[in-house]
Amino acid sequence: MLRLLLGGALIVASAATHAQDQGGLRADAAAHGAWSAYGRLSFDIGTDRYYVYERAGDEFSAAVIDRKSDMVRIRAVSIAGAGLFYFPAGASPCQPDAIERLGLYAELVLFYLSSAFPDGPQAVHAGASAVVDKPIPELHFMQGVMKSREGARTVVSLSPRTGPKIDYVLQDDRDNVKGTWDATRLSQVVPDDEPLARWHTCWAGSWQREKGRSPVFKPRLEDARTLKTFGEVRRALRGAGR
């Protein structure tokens, strides 16, 4: 599985060239049944980093964490109707490729969980294992695509923890991937008081051209460039009827 996760050539980025065109789109929540309803998902592929995903309503966050320091190397946040936000501020240009690639990694993990245990996490009451030995279908996240390919025989092992958490291990003939699926519901993926100045902000919107003038980008949110915190972004969304 590790070779699938790290095989960049296997991942086709979205055709869109600007995050502004994405509008903070989300993954297809129905693609993997109840396994898609996580609040927090982690996976560890045994390198110098691990990955953490969070979902809260129309918000999605993907972070790459340094193993030694537990510091965030890069974090991408999508808020539907507002845009994309990258941390640290110089981490990524305003293109959706980074968050789409990270999101596709999570979709691959969810594919194995839902294939091995199609009745969903609510049916897992004790430690259990199942084998997934079938082709991997084409996976989607936002407008990113991971092409279908042959899959390696993979043993999926689950160990329920206290509360709505389940530890998992994905073991094929070469690799061991582990992590935790957590159904805890989150109200937001970034605190309201988090300043936007620490992030690279890529507003959703469109380019508008007036006769005789150069195109001008107009964010979907009114006065978006005056917003200072994630809380102000959420209030602006509510004011716009989102």
QUICORLIN-V807021 format. One record per backbone hydrogen bond with DSSP energy under -0.5 kcal/mol. CO is the residue of the C=O (numbers start at 1). NH is the residue of the N-H. Records with the same first field share a line. If there is no record, write none. Layout:
CO = NH  NH
//
This chain:
1 = 4  5
2 = 6
3 = 7
6 = 8
7 = 10
8 = 11
10 = 12  147
11 = 13
12 = 145
18 = 21
19 = 22  23
20 = 205
23 = 81
27 = 29
28 = 31
30 = 33
32 = 35
33 = 36
34 = 37
36 = 38
39 = 55
40 = 182
41 = 53
42 = 180
43 = 51
44 = 178
48 = 67
49 = 45  47
50 = 65
51 = 43
52 = 63
53 = 41
54 = 61
55 = 186
56 = 59
58 = 80
59 = 56
60 = 78
61 = 54
62 = 76
63 = 52  65
64 = 73  74
65 = 50
66 = 70
71 = 66
74 = 64
75 = 87
76 = 62
77 = 85
78 = 60
79 = 82  83
82 = 204
83 = 79
84 = 202
85 = 77
86 = 200
87 = 75
88 = 91
93 = 95
94 = 19
95 = 98
96 = 100
97 = 101
98 = 102
99 = 103
100 = 104
101 = 105
102 = 106
103 = 107
104 = 108
105 = 109
106 = 110
107 = 111
108 = 112
109 = 113
110 = 114
111 = 115
112 = 116
113 = 117
117 = 120
120 = 123
121 = 124
123 = 125
128 = 158
130 = 156
131 = 133
132 = 154
135 = 137
136 = 149
139 = 146
141 = 144
144 = 141
145 = 12  147
146 = 139
149 = 136
154 = 132  156
155 = 157  171
156 = 130
157 = 169
158 = 128
159 = 167
163 = 165
164 = 183
165 = 161
166 = 181
167 = 159
168 = 179
169 = 157  171
170 = 177
171 = 155
175 = 172
177 = 170
178 = 44
179 = 168
180 = 42  182
181 = 166
182 = 39  40
191 = 194
192 = 231
194 = 230
195 = 198
196 = 199
198 = 89
199 = 201
200 = 86
201 = 203
202 = 84
204 = 220
206 = 218
208 = 216
210 = 213
216 = 208
217 = 219
218 = 206
221 = 224
223 = 226
224 = 227
228 = 196  197
229 = 233
230 = 234
231 = 235
232 = 236
233 = 237
234 = 238
235 = 239
236 = 240
237 = 242
238 = 241
//
